[in-house]
Amino acid sequence: MESKSKIYVAGHNGMVGSAIARKLREQGFGHIIQRSSSELDLRNQAAVNDFFAKEKPEYVFLAAAKVGGIVANNTYRAEFLYDNLMIESNIIHASYRNEVKKLLFLGSSCIYPKMAPQPLKEEYLLTGLLESTNEPYAVAKIAGIKLCEAYRDQYGCNFISAMPTNLYGPGDNYHLQNSHVIPALIRKFHEAKQHKASFVEIWGTGSPLREFMYADDLADACVFLMKNYNDKLFVNIGTGEEVTIKDLALLVKEVTGYGGDIQFDTTKPDGTPRKLMDSARLHAMGWKHTLSLKEGLKKTYPLFLEAIR
């Protein structure tokens, strides 16, 4: 990519897409094409084709997706499958038709089999059954990977894919029921502090291990891959560092300034004991994240306070 290259960031209003757009501007890329969902329905093939024919982007970051937590994934199964299949199919095919130089498709760690060995290596894809609650979303993301591979095989397109670990940061969703673990914990501890609650209750034992990455670090990895990676196999993007839910809760407690206790409801399920991405391939290319979890949480809490004002 050159500073004057026309770059389309699909999904620029989301946490990931907005981070990519910020990173591109920081690095001097000035010709970034953006369309909101009200301006361009990415599920509409004709509309997407018209947009690509008119704008002729040279590079595409495909970060647009219908996303949600476990409840949303399991409740709106048809929407999560249909919407994501249409979005990625339309953009990938239009990129081929309009001779896009390079496309980066962003997936999710949920593509891996539920019982895959840990840490999760790229070669574990399609080696076992998926987690049933988010299977439609995972199937759609796997299809996106395979579309990129197929267009590379048949047409020679330089379409690559990357799978990020659990993310948090600017633009996150802080809904208690629909959000992921970090934003949910931030909201829970903040409200406990506001209401002077004596304790915060967390489901499970606190023992499961999870990996988290700040959204701006992910964006940096995406731009790095767009500049430096041109192979067929998708790439995991993670920190290689994991934390127990208990230690994560203690960090969030410290960052939010909550002074009460933490109680674990051990009658509630823990979920998967461990979920860690193997990011050795990316790290071997020379890329590493820069922000520690504690530093990232310190940056995120003020963003949450702004979001609820």
Summary of the structure (lengths in Angstrom):
residues: 309
radius of gyration: 19.5
end to end distance: 38.5
largest distance: 61.5
contacts: 1026
relative contact order: 0.14
helix: 45%
strand: 16%
